[in-house]
Amino acid sequence: MSDSEQYIESLEGLFEYELEGIYNMEVKLVSALDEMALATTNGHLESGFSSHRDETETQVERLEDAFEAYGVEPRQRDCPLVDALEKDRKQFEGMVRDDDLKNLYFLGAAMKTERIEISSYQSLLTTADKLDLGSEVTNPLQDNLEEEKETLRKLEGLSEGSELKSLWDRLTGG
């Protein structure tokens, strides 16, 4: 462990660690959503990624509000989860030539990301509850969690929609 690193020895330390990680994730997702909106050839996905990028920018602001209410400056820590998702997406994009396959991959990647974000916010809120942090800290986190759940529902609806069903049928010979 280097001099700049420290041990986490309290619930407060755990809370800050998780908050820094989700902050990093949301900041990075803003640009990833931009890239996916530009790379998809499906209008519904493009629109969804663009609007979710705007929503994610608001979520970043809410996280900054939570940091402020908690009494610390907003800061990010490396988040290997989001880095791995981004690396996988770029690797896949370099390997695929079929736009329909790329669109289906983007949809699946977006659902994976939403599930990770939902779990991250749930964990963060559980720790905040144990610390008895006030609503100034928890309300922005809860608002982000609810938006992530709604986004996942929309993505799941897209995956079952008629336009993507026709893609599945084409790819599976159905």
Residue frames as qw, qx, qy, qz and C-alpha x, y, z in Angstrom:
[[0.000, 0.889, 0.457, 0.000, 0.00, 0.00, 0.00],
 [0.430, 0.425, -0.018, 0.796, 1.43, 3.36, -1.02],
 [0.175, -0.195, -0.422, 0.868, 1.55, 6.47, 1.15],
 [0.296, -0.029, -0.189, -0.936, -1.37, 7.98, -0.80],
 [0.591, -0.271, -0.674, -0.350, -3.61, 5.00, -0.08],
 [0.306, -0.344, 0.567, -0.683, -5.37, 4.44, 3.18],
 [0.092, -0.156, -0.981, 0.075, -7.14, 1.61, 4.90],
 [0.499, -0.385, -0.277, -0.725, -10.91, 1.54, 5.13],
 [0.258, 0.000, -0.847, 0.465, -11.72, 0.87, 8.75],
 [0.220, 0.299, 0.544, -0.752, -15.23, 2.24, 9.23],
 [0.385, 0.622, 0.682, 0.001, -18.69, 2.45, 7.73],
 [0.132, 0.896, -0.007, -0.423, -17.90, 6.06, 6.85],
 [0.176, -0.519, 0.681, 0.485, -14.88, 4.87, 4.90],
 [0.365, 0.240, 0.876, 0.204, -17.00, 2.26, 3.13],
 [0.296, 0.809, 0.446, -0.241, -19.62, 4.88, 2.28],
 [0.053, 0.830, -0.279, -0.479, -17.03, 7.24, 0.83],
 [0.292, -0.262, 0.829, 0.398, -15.39, 4.42, -1.13],
 [0.362, 0.459, 0.805, 0.103, -18.71, 3.39, -2.69],
 [0.204, 0.886, 0.245, -0.338, -19.73, 6.99, -3.36],
 [0.083, -0.689, 0.497, 0.521, -16.42, 7.71, -5.11],
 [0.332, -0.028, 0.882, 0.334, -16.85, 4.58, -7.23],
 [0.338, 0.652, 0.679, 0.001, -20.38, 5.31, -8.41],
 [0.082, 0.884, -0.028, -0.458, -19.38, 8.92, -9.09],
 [0.185, -0.464, 0.700, 0.511, -16.54, 7.67, -11.31],
 [0.353, 0.269, 0.875, 0.193, -18.92, 5.26, -13.03],
 [0.283, 0.809, 0.473, -0.201, -21.53, 7.90, -13.80],
 [0.004, 0.805, -0.277, -0.525, -18.93, 10.40, -15.08],
 [0.210, -0.286, 0.815, 0.458, -17.46, 7.79, -17.43],
 [0.368, 0.430, 0.824, 0.032, -20.89, 6.65, -18.60],
 [0.264, 0.800, 0.128, -0.522, -21.71, 10.12, -19.92],
 [0.158, 0.621, -0.576, -0.507, -19.08, 9.76, -22.66],
 [0.219, -0.032, 0.963, 0.152, -19.76, 6.04, -23.19],
 [0.394, 0.590, 0.648, -0.277, -23.45, 6.75, -23.79],
 [0.269, 0.777, -0.179, -0.539, -22.47, 9.43, -26.31],
 [0.009, -0.425, 0.824, 0.376, -20.27, 6.95, -28.15],
 [0.283, 0.215, 0.935, -0.011, -22.96, 4.26, -28.17],
 [0.393, 0.707, 0.370, -0.457, -25.60, 6.73, -29.42],
 [0.252, 0.716, -0.413, -0.502, -23.33, 7.60, -32.34],
 [0.039, -0.332, 0.913, 0.235, -22.39, 3.98, -33.09],
 [0.443, 0.286, 0.820, -0.222, -25.85, 2.38, -33.05],
 [0.083, -0.038, -0.610, -0.788, -27.90, 2.11, -36.21],
 [0.205, -0.551, -0.807, -0.057, -31.19, 1.63, -34.36],
 [0.068, -0.581, -0.110, -0.804, -33.18, 4.83, -33.93],
 [0.679, -0.649, -0.238, -0.248, -34.82, 3.72, -30.68],
 [0.814, -0.286, -0.175, 0.474, -31.46, 2.82, -29.16],
 [0.396, 0.336, -0.001, 0.855, -29.87, 6.05, -30.36],
 [0.305, -0.665, -0.148, -0.666, -32.65, 8.09, -28.83],
 [0.803, -0.549, -0.229, -0.028, -32.54, 6.06, -25.62],
 [0.748, -0.090, -0.152, 0.639, -28.76, 6.40, -25.25],
 [0.193, 0.464, 0.036, 0.864, -28.92, 10.15, -25.93],
 [0.479, -0.678, -0.136, -0.541, -31.67, 10.78, -23.39],
 [0.857, -0.442, -0.204, 0.167, -29.97, 8.53, -20.83],
 [0.580, 0.206, -0.149, 0.774, -26.75, 10.50, -21.34],
 [0.134, -0.592, -0.011, -0.794, -28.64, 13.65, -20.34],
 [0.767, -0.560, -0.182, -0.255, -30.14, 11.82, -17.38],
 [0.852, -0.135, -0.228, 0.451, -26.69, 10.58, -16.37],
 [0.290, 0.437, -0.139, 0.840, -25.35, 14.15, -16.41],
 [0.486, -0.619, -0.023, -0.617, -28.10, 15.02, -13.92],
 [0.909, -0.352, -0.219, 0.049, -27.17, 11.97, -11.85],
 [0.636, 0.192, -0.257, 0.702, -23.56, 13.21, -11.71],
 [0.089, -0.544, 0.099, -0.828, -24.86, 16.53, -10.37],
 [0.754, -0.527, -0.140, -0.365, -26.95, 14.71, -7.76],
 [0.876, -0.128, -0.282, 0.369, -23.90, 12.76, -6.64],
 [0.345, 0.365, -0.214, 0.838, -22.04, 16.04, -6.26],
 [0.448, -0.583, -0.018, -0.678, -24.94, 17.25, -4.11],
 [0.899, -0.369, -0.232, -0.038, -24.67, 14.09, -1.98],
 [0.687, 0.130, -0.294, 0.652, -20.93, 14.65, -1.52],
 [0.020, 0.491, -0.130, 0.861, -21.58, 18.25, -0.48],
 [0.671, -0.536, -0.101, -0.502, -24.33, 17.26, 1.96],
 [0.919, -0.214, -0.258, 0.207, -22.00, 14.63, 3.40],
 [0.341, -0.916, 0.154, 0.145, -19.36, 17.31, 3.88],
 [0.616, -0.315, 0.511, 0.510, -16.63, 16.16, 1.50],
 [0.247, 0.593, -0.393, -0.658, -15.42, 17.36, -1.88],
 [0.911, 0.334, 0.104, -0.218, -16.60, 15.24, -4.83],
 [0.056, -0.624, 0.747, 0.221, -13.86, 12.84, -5.85],
 [0.901, 0.248, -0.225, -0.277, -13.55, 9.79, -8.03],
 [0.487, -0.469, 0.732, 0.090, -11.69, 6.58, -7.52],
 [0.261, 0.269, -0.812, -0.447, -10.81, 4.06, -10.16],
 [0.750, 0.075, 0.419, -0.506, -13.76, 1.79, -10.78],
 [0.154, -0.271, 0.883, 0.350, -12.60, -1.41, -12.50],
 [0.459, 0.427, 0.760, -0.170, -16.21, -2.45, -13.19],
 [0.428, 0.826, 0.152, -0.333, -16.96, 0.39, -15.57],
 [0.014, 0.686, -0.617, -0.385, -13.48, 0.17, -17.09],
 [0.344, -0.053, 0.926, 0.144, -14.05, -3.52, -17.85],
 [0.485, 0.622, 0.579, -0.204, -17.46, -2.85, -19.42],
 [0.279, 0.868, -0.151, -0.382, -15.98, -0.11, -21.57],
 [0.140, -0.507, 0.791, 0.313, -13.04, -2.30, -22.63],
 [0.450, 0.206, 0.869, 0.023, -15.42, -5.12, -23.55],
 [0.453, 0.772, 0.328, -0.304, -17.60, -2.76, -25.60],
 [0.180, 0.806, -0.415, -0.381, -14.64, -1.43, -27.56],
 [0.279, -0.274, 0.897, 0.206, -13.32, -4.95, -28.13],
 [0.503, 0.433, 0.741, -0.101, -16.70, -6.11, -29.42],
 [0.378, 0.839, 0.069, -0.385, -17.06, -3.09, -31.71],
 [0.038, 0.673, -0.644, -0.362, -13.73, -3.98, -33.29],
 [0.263, -0.107, 0.953, 0.108, -14.88, -7.54, -33.93],
 [0.424, 0.519, 0.714, -0.203, -18.41, -7.07, -35.29],
 [0.085, -0.038, 0.489, 0.867, -19.46, -6.04, -38.78],
 [0.174, -0.518, -0.762, -0.348, -23.20, -6.70, -38.57],
 [0.140, -0.370, 0.133, -0.909, -25.10, -3.63, -37.36],
 [0.735, -0.410, -0.285, -0.459, -27.94, -5.71, -35.94],
 [0.807, -0.176, -0.456, 0.333, -25.51, -7.72, -33.83],
 [0.304, 0.205, -0.297, 0.882, -23.88, -4.51, -32.65],
 [0.401, -0.430, -0.068, -0.806, -27.27, -3.05, -31.71],
 [0.838, -0.367, -0.364, -0.176, -28.23, -6.17, -29.78],
 [0.675, -0.019, -0.429, 0.600, -24.89, -6.14, -27.99],
 [0.039, 0.337, -0.174, 0.924, -25.36, -2.47, -27.05],
 [0.634, -0.459, -0.203, -0.588, -28.79, -3.24, -25.65],
 [0.872, -0.269, -0.388, 0.133, -27.40, -6.09, -23.54],
 [0.515, 0.141, -0.334, 0.777, -24.43, -4.01, -22.41],
 [0.211, -0.453, 0.043, -0.865, -26.77, -1.21, -21.36],
 [0.782, -0.451, -0.260, -0.342, -28.89, -3.64, -19.32],
 [0.793, -0.102, -0.403, 0.445, -25.76, -5.04, -17.61],
 [0.258, 0.290, -0.233, 0.892, -24.62, -1.53, -16.77],
 [0.463, -0.507, -0.091, -0.722, -28.01, -0.57, -15.34],
 [0.861, -0.366, -0.349, -0.046, -28.02, -3.65, -13.11],
 [0.642, 0.021, -0.353, 0.680, -24.54, -2.78, -11.80],
 [0.017, -0.387, 0.101, -0.917, -25.63, 0.80, -11.14],
 [0.669, -0.494, -0.247, -0.498, -28.79, -0.37, -9.38],
 [0.851, -0.269, -0.375, 0.249, -26.78, -2.71, -7.14],
 [0.456, 0.191, -0.261, 0.829, -24.25, 0.04, -6.44],
 [0.253, -0.463, 0.013, -0.849, -26.91, 2.52, -5.38],
 [0.795, -0.443, -0.318, -0.265, -28.69, -0.09, -3.26],
 [0.773, -0.121, -0.375, 0.498, -25.44, -0.90, -1.46],
 [0.224, 0.302, -0.163, 0.912, -24.64, 2.77, -0.99],
 [0.469, -0.496, -0.121, -0.721, -28.10, 3.47, 0.42],
 [0.842, -0.359, -0.400, 0.031, -27.85, 0.50, 2.80],
 [0.598, -0.017, -0.329, 0.730, -24.59, 1.89, 4.18],
 [0.052, -0.391, 0.012, -0.919, -26.09, 5.39, 4.38],
 [0.671, -0.509, -0.315, -0.439, -29.02, 3.95, 6.32],
 [0.808, -0.278, -0.394, 0.338, -26.68, 2.25, 8.80],
 [0.407, 0.070, -0.195, 0.889, -24.88, 5.56, 9.25],
 [0.039, -0.764, -0.573, 0.293, -28.23, 7.32, 9.72],
 [0.242, -0.066, 0.244, 0.937, -27.30, 9.94, 7.14],
 [0.291, 0.514, 0.364, -0.720, -29.90, 12.59, 6.48],
 [0.615, 0.607, 0.502, -0.036, -32.16, 12.96, 3.51],
 [0.194, 0.897, -0.244, -0.315, -29.86, 15.65, 2.04],
 [0.162, -0.488, 0.821, 0.249, -27.38, 12.84, 1.42],
 [0.407, 0.099, 0.908, 0.016, -29.76, 9.99, 0.64],
 [0.526, 0.648, 0.358, -0.420, -32.43, 11.68, -1.48],
 [0.354, 0.702, -0.448, -0.426, -30.10, 12.33, -4.45],
 [0.083, -0.289, 0.948, 0.105, -28.92, 8.72, -4.27],
 [0.440, 0.334, 0.783, -0.287, -32.49, 7.42, -4.06],
 [0.495, 0.709, 0.042, -0.501, -33.51, 9.60, -7.03],
 [0.213, 0.573, -0.717, -0.335, -30.64, 8.15, -9.07],
 [0.256, -0.038, 0.963, -0.081, -31.61, 4.61, -8.06],
 [0.524, 0.514, 0.548, -0.401, -35.20, 5.14, -9.18],
 [0.447, 0.723, -0.263, -0.456, -34.05, 6.52, -12.54],
 [0.030, 0.418, -0.888, -0.190, -31.74, 3.53, -13.05],
 [0.397, 0.192, 0.871, -0.216, -34.60, 1.13, -12.33],
 [0.533, 0.669, 0.258, -0.450, -36.83, 2.98, -14.80],
 [0.285, 0.672, -0.559, -0.393, -34.10, 2.92, -17.46],
 [0.167, -0.184, 0.967, 0.052, -33.69, -0.83, -17.00],
 [0.500, 0.437, 0.668, -0.336, -37.46, -1.30, -17.43],
 [0.471, 0.746, -0.090, -0.462, -37.32, 0.73, -20.67],
 [0.117, 0.543, -0.787, -0.270, -34.37, -1.29, -21.98],
 [0.326, 0.051, 0.938, -0.108, -36.14, -4.54, -21.15],
 [0.535, 0.612, 0.400, -0.423, -39.18, -3.23, -23.03],
 [0.346, 0.718, -0.432, -0.423, -36.99, -2.42, -26.02],
 [0.093, -0.340, 0.927, 0.130, -35.54, -5.92, -25.97],
 [0.362, 0.303, 0.867, -0.157, -39.06, -7.34, -26.24],
 [0.370, 0.618, 0.066, -0.691, -40.30, -4.78, -28.80],
 [0.819, 0.476, 0.311, -0.080, -41.32, -5.69, -32.32],
 [0.405, 0.850, -0.335, -0.036, -38.37, -3.95, -33.99],
 [0.125, -0.600, 0.785, -0.092, -35.79, -5.91, -32.04],
 [0.774, 0.047, 0.596, -0.209, -37.87, -9.08, -32.29],
 [0.769, 0.632, 0.003, -0.095, -37.46, -8.89, -36.05],
 [0.181, 0.761, -0.618, 0.082, -33.69, -8.62, -35.55],
 [0.516, -0.310, 0.770, -0.213, -33.74, -11.69, -33.31],
 [0.837, 0.346, 0.370, -0.206, -35.82, -13.52, -35.91],
 [0.583, 0.758, -0.288, -0.049, -33.38, -12.58, -38.70],
 [0.010, 0.673, -0.721, 0.168, -30.37, -13.67, -36.63],
 [0.480, -0.177, 0.821, -0.253, -31.93, -16.94, -35.45],
 [0.150, 0.016, -0.837, -0.526, -33.74, -17.78, -38.67],
 [0.160, 0.333, 0.804, -0.466, -37.11, -17.51, -36.83]]
